[in-house]
Amino acid sequence: MRLENILALTNGKLVNDPFVKKFDTIVFEAKAVKRGDLFIAFDDTMIEEAVRGGAYGIVFDKPTQITDTEIAWVKVNSCEDSLIKLLRFTLIEKNVTIYECNEIVLKLSLQVITDPNFIPVHGDIKEIHKQLSSIENESTLLFCPQLCDATLFTDIKKIPLDFSNTISIMEQTLFETSFIHANIFYERQLISPFFMPYLEELLYLYKILDVNFRLRKFTPLNHFEAVFVSNKFEIKEFGTSDKVLIFEQNASLIESEMNFLQKNASWANLIYIVPASLKIEPSENIFIYKNINKIKEILRANSFNFALIAGADTSILTKPTVNHTQLTLDF
């Protein structure tokens, strides 16, 4: 990329009269700098190492001493904003299509093998730049606004929701599913039936975009996370206890997960433990907590098979999680 383009895109100020006018690659880790690169100094202590490594330009947002007048020194208001603008320009230049989805669809997409020109993105701007620095022309990106800065993208599209059911569930428990899709049988996948509509949404996107894909064995999504415990709330091997804690930190999923449990585990003794911030009315089996330390008190005071716990994770328990085995509790 040429120097004048860098200045125009970042609204940067060139503070010297350099010899170089063009850069090969944008980098922000000094150890990765090669001769000809433009170094964006998120960490200004790495500038000298980047110069020694052969950087042709330095983009910085903190007071910095110029040590090599032959390379370009560009002062910007924010290194992060500058990298966003540079990457946004690259995506526009390469005619990239952007689709927005929810958190569950994005996390499912990260577990599916697809064509290299279909890329689910997440993380901070530096992680995303690493993913997309060599992106192909006319690629497609999938992102979730809760997991990624949406200002990076322009002309964002929504996934069409007018699809018919293409997944046939053959067997299910609360936490795993056997299903058929496109005449392929996927047996005892570690994915709750609760997530199947989200998976169907993702598979429909692949269909309309003609994306080749291959489903692997699913791993936990850190949502509707089931942990089997003893009466002392020690973590036990998956499927070996009749007492299960289900953790969910995404507030937007709580009510739908409650409805799922009430519909699909009506035989069980269910309780729900939710923070006061959710504004859910307490009832016979809905308990409200203001302090996370109160969760165990509620669990000890009540009999249950399944306890859906909102706004907390497994750190409230006494032992680290053990390896999962296949679930055997049917419903």
C-alpha positions as a Markdown table, in Angstrom:
| # | Residue | x | y | z |
|---|---|---|---|---|
| 1 | Met | 0.0 | 0.0 | 0.0 |
| 2 | Arg | 1.3 | 3.5 | -0.9 |
| 3 | Leu | 2.1 | 6.1 | 1.8 |
| 4 | Glu | -0.4 | 8.6 | 0.4 |
| 5 | Asn | -3.2 | 6.0 | 0.8 |
| 6 | Ile | -2.1 | 5.3 | 4.4 |
| 7 | Leu | -2.3 | 9.0 | 5.2 |
| 8 | Ala | -5.7 | 9.4 | 3.5 |
| 9 | Leu | -7.3 | 6.4 | 5.1 |
| 10 | Thr | -6.0 | 7.0 | 8.7 |
| 11 | Asn | -6.2 | 10.8 | 8.7 |
| 12 | Gly | -2.6 | 10.5 | 9.8 |
| 13 | Lys | 0.1 | 13.2 | 9.9 |
| 14 | Leu | 3.4 | 12.5 | 8.3 |
| 15 | Val | 6.0 | 14.0 | 10.7 |
| 16 | Asn | 9.1 | 13.7 | 8.5 |
| 17 | Asp | 10.1 | 13.6 | 4.9 |
| 18 | Pro | 10.9 | 9.9 | 4.3 |
| 19 | Phe | 12.7 | 8.2 | 1.5 |
| 20 | Val | 10.2 | 5.3 | 1.3 |
| 21 | Lys | 6.7 | 5.7 | -0.2 |
| 22 | Lys | 5.3 | 2.2 | -0.3 |
| 23 | Phe | 4.9 | -0.8 | 2.1 |
| 24 | Asp | 4.5 | -4.5 | 1.6 |
| 25 | Thr | 2.5 | -5.7 | 4.7 |
| 26 | Ile | 0.9 | -4.3 | 7.7 |
| 27 | Val | 2.1 | -5.8 | 11.0 |
| 28 | Phe | 1.8 | -5.0 | 14.7 |
| 29 | Glu | 4.1 | -7.5 | 16.3 |
| 30 | Ala | 7.8 | -6.4 | 16.2 |
| 31 | Lys | 9.1 | -9.9 | 16.0 |
| 32 | Ala | 7.1 | -10.4 | 12.8 |
| 33 | Val | 8.4 | -7.3 | 11.0 |
| 34 | Lys | 10.3 | -7.9 | 7.7 |
| 35 | Arg | 12.0 | -5.4 | 5.5 |
| 36 | Gly | 9.4 | -3.2 | 3.7 |
| 37 | Asp | 6.6 | -3.6 | 6.3 |
| 38 | Leu | 4.4 | -0.9 | 7.9 |
| 39 | Phe | 4.4 | -1.3 | 11.7 |
| 40 | Ile | 1.4 | -0.2 | 13.7 |
| 41 | Ala | 2.7 | 0.5 | 17.2 |
| 42 | Phe | 0.0 | -0.7 | 19.6 |
| 43 | Asp | 2.9 | -1.2 | 21.9 |
| 44 | Asp | 5.3 | 1.8 | 21.6 |
| 45 | Thr | 8.0 | -0.1 | 23.4 |
| 46 | Met | 8.4 | -2.4 | 20.3 |
| 47 | Ile | 9.1 | 0.5 | 17.9 |
| 48 | Glu | 12.9 | 0.3 | 18.0 |
| 49 | Glu | 12.7 | -3.5 | 17.5 |
| 50 | Ala | 10.5 | -2.9 | 14.5 |
| 51 | Val | 12.9 | -0.4 | 13.0 |
| 52 | Arg | 15.8 | -2.8 | 13.5 |
| 53 | Gly | 13.7 | -5.5 | 11.8 |
| 54 | Gly | 13.4 | -3.4 | 8.6 |
| 55 | Ala | 10.1 | -1.6 | 8.9 |
| 56 | Tyr | 9.6 | 1.0 | 6.3 |
| 57 | Gly | 7.0 | 2.9 | 8.2 |
| 58 | Ile | 5.8 | 3.4 | 11.8 |
| 59 | Val | 2.2 | 4.3 | 12.7 |
| 60 | Phe | 2.0 | 5.6 | 16.3 |
| 61 | Asp | -0.4 | 7.4 | 18.6 |
| 62 | Lys | 1.9 | 8.2 | 21.6 |
| 63 | Pro | 4.8 | 10.6 | 21.8 |
| 64 | Thr | 7.6 | 8.9 | 20.0 |
| 65 | Gln | 11.2 | 9.7 | 19.2 |
| 66 | Ile | 12.1 | 9.5 | 15.5 |
| 67 | Thr | 15.2 | 7.4 | 15.2 |
| 68 | Asp | 15.4 | 6.8 | 11.4 |
| 69 | Thr | 14.5 | 9.7 | 9.1 |
| 70 | Glu | 14.5 | 7.5 | 6.0 |
| 71 | Ile | 11.4 | 5.6 | 6.9 |
| 72 | Ala | 7.9 | 7.1 | 7.3 |
| 73 | Trp | 6.6 | 8.1 | 10.7 |
| 74 | Val | 2.8 | 8.6 | 10.8 |
| 75 | Lys | 1.1 | 10.1 | 13.8 |
| 76 | Val | -2.5 | 9.1 | 14.3 |
| 77 | Asn | -5.2 | 9.6 | 17.0 |
| 78 | Ser | -5.6 | 5.9 | 17.5 |
| 79 | Cys | -3.7 | 2.9 | 16.3 |
| 80 | Glu | -6.8 | 0.7 | 16.7 |
| 81 | Asp | -9.0 | 3.0 | 14.7 |
| 82 | Ser | -6.3 | 3.3 | 12.0 |
| 83 | Leu | -6.1 | -0.5 | 11.6 |
| 84 | Ile | -9.9 | -0.7 | 11.4 |
| 85 | Lys | -9.9 | 1.9 | 8.6 |
| 86 | Leu | -7.1 | 0.2 | 6.7 |
| 87 | Leu | -8.7 | -3.3 | 7.0 |
| 88 | Arg | -12.1 | -1.8 | 6.0 |
| 89 | Phe | -10.6 | -0.4 | 2.8 |
| 90 | Thr | -9.1 | -3.8 | 2.0 |
| 91 | Leu | -12.4 | -5.5 | 2.4 |
| 92 | Ile | -14.1 | -3.0 | 0.1 |
| 93 | Glu | -11.3 | -3.2 | -2.4 |
| 94 | Lys | -11.6 | -7.0 | -2.5 |
| 95 | Asn | -15.4 | -6.9 | -2.9 |
| 96 | Val | -16.0 | -8.9 | 0.3 |
| 97 | Thr | -19.6 | -9.8 | 1.3 |
| 98 | Ile | -20.6 | -9.4 | 4.9 |
| 99 | Tyr | -23.3 | -11.3 | 6.8 |
| 100 | Glu | -24.4 | -10.6 | 10.3 |
| 101 | Cys | -25.6 | -13.4 | 12.7 |
| 102 | Asn | -26.2 | -14.0 | 16.4 |
| 103 | Glu | -23.7 | -15.3 | 18.8 |
| 104 | Ile | -24.8 | -19.0 | 18.6 |
| 105 | Val | -24.7 | -19.1 | 14.8 |
| 106 | Leu | -21.2 | -17.6 | 14.8 |
| 107 | Lys | -19.9 | -20.1 | 17.4 |
| 108 | Leu | -21.4 | -23.0 | 15.4 |
| 109 | Ser | -19.8 | -21.8 | 12.2 |
| 110 | Leu | -16.4 | -21.9 | 13.9 |
| 111 | Gln | -16.8 | -25.6 | 14.3 |
| 112 | Val | -17.7 | -26.3 | 10.6 |
| 113 | Ile | -15.1 | -26.9 | 7.9 |
| 114 | Thr | -15.9 | -24.8 | 4.8 |
| 115 | Asp | -14.5 | -23.4 | 1.6 |
| 116 | Pro | -11.5 | -21.0 | 2.4 |
| 117 | Asn | -13.4 | -18.0 | 1.0 |
| 118 | Phe | -16.1 | -18.3 | 3.7 |
| 119 | Ile | -14.7 | -16.9 | 6.9 |
| 120 | Pro | -16.4 | -16.6 | 10.3 |
| 121 | Val | -14.6 | -13.7 | 12.1 |
| 122 | His | -14.4 | -12.8 | 15.8 |
| 123 | Gly | -12.1 | -11.2 | 18.3 |
| 124 | Asp | -10.4 | -7.9 | 18.5 |
| 125 | Ile | -9.1 | -5.9 | 15.5 |
| 126 | Lys | -5.6 | -7.5 | 15.7 |
| 127 | Glu | -7.0 | -11.0 | 15.7 |
| 128 | Ile | -9.3 | -10.2 | 12.8 |
| 129 | His | -6.5 | -8.6 | 10.8 |
| 130 | Lys | -4.5 | -11.8 | 11.1 |
| 131 | Gln | -7.5 | -13.7 | 9.8 |
| 132 | Leu | -8.1 | -11.4 | 6.9 |
| 133 | Ser | -4.8 | -10.0 | 5.8 |
| 134 | Ser | -4.5 | -12.3 | 2.9 |
| 135 | Ile | -8.3 | -12.7 | 2.1 |
| 136 | Glu | -9.3 | -13.7 | -1.4 |
| 137 | Asn | -11.3 | -11.5 | -3.7 |
| 138 | Glu | -15.1 | -11.8 | -3.4 |
| 139 | Ser | -14.9 | -13.8 | -0.1 |
| 140 | Thr | -17.8 | -13.9 | 2.3 |
| 141 | Leu | -17.5 | -13.1 | 6.0 |
| 142 | Leu | -19.8 | -14.0 | 8.9 |
| 143 | Phe | -19.7 | -11.9 | 12.1 |
| 144 | Cys | -21.6 | -11.3 | 15.3 |
| 145 | Pro | -21.8 | -7.7 | 16.6 |
| 146 | Gln | -21.4 | -9.0 | 20.2 |
| 147 | Leu | -18.1 | -10.7 | 19.4 |
| 148 | Cys | -16.6 | -8.3 | 16.9 |
| 149 | Asp | -16.6 | -4.5 | 16.2 |
| 150 | Ala | -19.3 | -3.9 | 13.6 |
| 151 | Thr | -17.7 | -0.6 | 12.5 |
| 152 | Leu | -15.2 | -2.7 | 10.6 |
| 153 | Phe | -17.8 | -3.6 | 8.0 |
| 154 | Thr | -20.0 | -1.8 | 5.5 |
| 155 | Asp | -23.1 | -3.0 | 3.6 |
| 156 | Ile | -23.9 | -5.7 | 6.1 |
| 157 | Lys | -26.5 | -8.3 | 5.1 |
| 158 | Lys | -28.9 | -10.3 | 7.2 |
| 159 | Ile | -29.3 | -14.1 | 6.8 |
| 160 | Pro | -32.7 | -14.8 | 5.2 |
| 161 | Leu | -35.0 | -16.5 | 7.6 |
| 162 | Asp | -37.6 | -17.9 | 5.2 |
| 163 | Phe | -36.1 | -21.4 | 5.1 |
| 164 | Ser | -38.0 | -24.6 | 5.6 |
| 165 | Asn | -36.9 | -27.3 | 8.0 |
| 166 | Thr | -34.0 | -29.3 | 6.5 |
| 167 | Ile | -32.8 | -31.1 | 9.7 |
| 168 | Ser | -34.6 | -34.2 | 10.8 |
| 169 | Ile | -33.9 | -35.1 | 14.5 |
| 170 | Met | -33.8 | -38.8 | 14.9 |
| 171 | Glu | -32.9 | -39.1 | 18.6 |
| 172 | Gln | -32.2 | -36.6 | 21.3 |
| 173 | Thr | -31.4 | -36.0 | 25.0 |
| 174 | Leu | -31.3 | -32.6 | 26.6 |
| 175 | Phe | -27.7 | -32.2 | 25.6 |
| 176 | Glu | -27.0 | -34.3 | 22.5 |
| 177 | Thr | -28.7 | -34.9 | 19.2 |
| 178 | Ser | -28.7 | -37.5 | 16.4 |
| 179 | Phe | -30.0 | -35.9 | 13.2 |
| 180 | Ile | -30.1 | -36.2 | 9.4 |
| 181 | His | -29.3 | -33.4 | 7.0 |
| 182 | Ala | -28.9 | -33.7 | 3.2 |
| 183 | Asn | -29.2 | -37.5 | 3.6 |
| 184 | Ile | -26.3 | -37.6 | 5.9 |
| 185 | Phe | -26.8 | -39.1 | 9.4 |
| 186 | Tyr | -24.9 | -37.4 | 12.3 |
| 187 | Glu | -25.0 | -39.7 | 15.3 |
| 188 | Arg | -25.0 | -38.5 | 18.9 |
| 189 | Gln | -23.6 | -35.1 | 18.3 |
| 190 | Leu | -22.7 | -33.2 | 21.5 |
| 191 | Ile | -25.1 | -30.4 | 20.7 |
| 192 | Ser | -28.4 | -29.8 | 22.5 |
| 193 | Pro | -31.6 | -29.8 | 20.5 |
| 194 | Phe | -32.0 | -26.3 | 21.8 |
| 195 | Phe | -29.3 | -25.2 | 19.3 |
| 196 | Met | -30.7 | -27.0 | 16.2 |
| 197 | Pro | -32.7 | -24.0 | 14.9 |
| 198 | Tyr | -29.4 | -22.0 | 15.0 |
| 199 | Leu | -27.6 | -24.8 | 13.1 |
| 200 | Glu | -30.4 | -24.8 | 10.5 |
| 201 | Glu | -30.0 | -21.1 | 10.0 |
| 202 | Leu | -26.3 | -21.6 | 9.4 |
| 203 | Leu | -26.8 | -24.5 | 7.0 |
| 204 | Tyr | -29.3 | -22.4 | 5.0 |
| 205 | Leu | -26.8 | -19.7 | 4.6 |
| 206 | Tyr | -24.3 | -22.2 | 3.2 |
| 207 | Lys | -27.0 | -23.4 | 0.8 |
| 208 | Ile | -27.9 | -19.9 | -0.6 |
| 209 | Leu | -24.2 | -19.0 | -0.9 |
| 210 | Asp | -23.3 | -22.4 | -2.4 |
| 211 | Val | -20.6 | -23.0 | 0.3 |
| 212 | Asn | -19.2 | -26.5 | 0.6 |
| 213 | Phe | -19.0 | -27.6 | 4.2 |
| 214 | Arg | -18.3 | -30.6 | 6.4 |
| 215 | Leu | -19.7 | -31.0 | 9.9 |
| 216 | Arg | -17.3 | -32.2 | 12.5 |
| 217 | Lys | -18.0 | -33.5 | 16.0 |
| 218 | Phe | -19.4 | -30.5 | 17.9 |
| 219 | Thr | -17.7 | -29.3 | 21.1 |
| 220 | Pro | -19.4 | -27.3 | 23.9 |
| 221 | Leu | -20.4 | -23.7 | 22.9 |
| 222 | Asn | -20.1 | -22.3 | 26.4 |
| 223 | His | -23.9 | -21.8 | 26.3 |
| 224 | Phe | -26.5 | -24.1 | 27.9 |
| 225 | Glu | -23.4 | -25.7 | 29.5 |
| 226 | Ala | -24.3 | -28.9 | 31.4 |
| 227 | Val | -22.2 | -29.9 | 34.4 |
| 228 | Phe | -23.1 | -33.1 | 36.3 |
| 229 | Val | -22.5 | -32.7 | 40.1 |
| 230 | Ser | -22.6 | -34.7 | 43.3 |
| 231 | Asn | -24.8 | -33.7 | 46.2 |
| 232 | Lys | -21.8 | -31.7 | 47.5 |
| 233 | Phe | -21.6 | -29.9 | 44.1 |
| 234 | Glu | -18.4 | -31.6 | 43.1 |
| 235 | Ile | -18.1 | -32.0 | 39.3 |
| 236 | Lys | -18.6 | -35.5 | 38.1 |
| 237 | Glu | -18.1 | -37.3 | 34.8 |
| 238 | Phe | -20.6 | -36.2 | 32.2 |
| 239 | Gly | -23.8 | -38.4 | 32.4 |
| 240 | Thr | -23.1 | -40.0 | 35.7 |
| 241 | Ser | -25.3 | -38.0 | 38.1 |
| 242 | Asp | -29.0 | -37.2 | 38.3 |
| 243 | Lys | -28.2 | -33.7 | 39.4 |
| 244 | Val | -27.2 | -31.3 | 36.6 |
| 245 | Leu | -26.3 | -27.6 | 36.6 |
| 246 | Ile | -26.8 | -25.7 | 33.3 |
| 247 | Phe | -24.9 | -22.5 | 33.0 |
| 248 | Glu | -25.8 | -19.6 | 30.7 |
| 249 | Gln | -24.2 | -16.1 | 30.7 |
| 250 | Asn | -26.1 | -14.7 | 27.7 |
| 251 | Ala | -29.1 | -13.0 | 29.2 |
| 252 | Ser | -31.0 | -13.0 | 25.9 |
| 253 | Leu | -31.1 | -16.8 | 25.9 |
| 254 | Ile | -32.5 | -17.4 | 29.4 |
| 255 | Glu | -36.2 | -17.2 | 28.8 |
| 256 | Ser | -36.0 | -19.4 | 25.6 |
| 257 | Glu | -33.9 | -22.0 | 27.6 |
| 258 | Met | -36.4 | -22.0 | 30.4 |
| 259 | Asn | -39.2 | -22.7 | 27.9 |
| 260 | Phe | -37.1 | -25.4 | 26.3 |
| 261 | Leu | -36.6 | -27.2 | 29.6 |
| 262 | Gln | -40.2 | -26.9 | 30.6 |
| 263 | Lys | -41.2 | -28.4 | 27.3 |
| 264 | Asn | -38.6 | -31.1 | 27.0 |
| 265 | Ala | -38.0 | -32.1 | 30.7 |
| 266 | Ser | -41.4 | -31.8 | 32.2 |
| 267 | Trp | -40.8 | -35.0 | 34.0 |
| 268 | Ala | -37.8 | -33.5 | 35.9 |
| 269 | Asn | -37.6 | -31.3 | 39.0 |
| 270 | Leu | -36.5 | -28.0 | 37.5 |
| 271 | Ile | -35.3 | -24.8 | 39.2 |
| 272 | Tyr | -34.0 | -21.6 | 37.7 |
| 273 | Ile | -31.5 | -19.3 | 39.4 |
| 274 | Val | -31.3 | -15.8 | 37.8 |
| 275 | Pro | -29.7 | -12.5 | 38.7 |
| 276 | Ala | -32.0 | -9.6 | 39.8 |
| 277 | Ser | -30.8 | -7.6 | 36.8 |
| 278 | Leu | -32.9 | -9.9 | 34.5 |
| 279 | Lys | -36.2 | -8.6 | 36.0 |
| 280 | Ile | -37.8 | -12.0 | 36.1 |
| 281 | Glu | -40.4 | -12.5 | 38.7 |
| 282 | Pro | -39.6 | -15.1 | 41.4 |
| 283 | Ser | -41.9 | -18.1 | 41.7 |
| 284 | Glu | -42.0 | -21.6 | 43.2 |
| 285 | Asn | -39.0 | -22.7 | 41.1 |
| 286 | Ile | -37.5 | -19.4 | 40.1 |
| 287 | Phe | -35.0 | -18.0 | 42.5 |
| 288 | Ile | -33.4 | -14.5 | 42.3 |
| 289 | Tyr | -29.9 | -13.7 | 43.5 |
| 290 | Lys | -28.1 | -10.3 | 43.9 |
| 291 | Asn | -24.7 | -11.7 | 44.9 |
| 292 | Ile | -23.2 | -14.6 | 42.9 |
| 293 | Asn | -22.1 | -16.1 | 46.3 |
| 294 | Lys | -25.7 | -16.8 | 47.0 |
| 295 | Ile | -26.1 | -19.3 | 44.2 |
| 296 | Lys | -24.7 | -22.3 | 46.2 |
| 297 | Glu | -27.0 | -21.4 | 49.1 |
| 298 | Ile | -30.0 | -21.6 | 46.7 |
| 299 | Leu | -28.8 | -24.9 | 45.3 |
| 300 | Arg | -28.3 | -26.5 | 48.7 |
| 301 | Ala | -31.7 | -25.4 | 49.9 |
| 302 | Asn | -33.6 | -26.9 | 47.0 |
| 303 | Ser | -34.2 | -30.3 | 45.5 |
| 304 | Phe | -33.7 | -30.5 | 41.7 |
| 305 | Asn | -32.7 | -32.6 | 38.7 |
| 306 | Phe | -31.8 | -29.7 | 36.5 |
| 307 | Ala | -30.8 | -26.2 | 37.7 |
| 308 | Leu | -30.5 | -23.5 | 35.0 |
| 309 | Ile | -28.1 | -20.8 | 36.4 |
| 310 | Ala | -28.0 | -17.5 | 34.6 |
| 311 | Gly | -25.1 | -15.1 | 34.8 |
| 312 | Ala | -22.5 | -17.4 | 36.3 |
| 313 | Asp | -20.1 | -20.1 | 35.2 |
| 314 | Thr | -18.4 | -23.2 | 36.6 |
| 315 | Ser | -16.0 | -21.2 | 38.7 |
| 316 | Ile | -18.7 | -21.4 | 41.5 |
| 317 | Leu | -18.0 | -25.1 | 41.8 |
| 318 | Thr | -15.3 | -26.9 | 43.8 |
| 319 | Lys | -13.4 | -28.7 | 41.1 |
| 320 | Pro | -12.3 | -28.2 | 37.5 |
| 321 | Thr | -14.4 | -29.8 | 34.7 |
| 322 | Val | -13.5 | -33.3 | 33.8 |
| 323 | Asn | -13.5 | -34.7 | 30.2 |
| 324 | His | -17.0 | -35.3 | 28.8 |
| 325 | Thr | -18.3 | -38.7 | 27.8 |
| 326 | Gln | -21.5 | -39.4 | 26.0 |
| 327 | Leu | -24.7 | -38.6 | 27.7 |
| 328 | Thr | -27.2 | -41.3 | 28.7 |
| 329 | Leu | -30.1 | -39.5 | 30.2 |
| 330 | Asp | -33.0 | -39.6 | 27.7 |
| 331 | Phe | -36.3 | -37.7 | 27.6 |
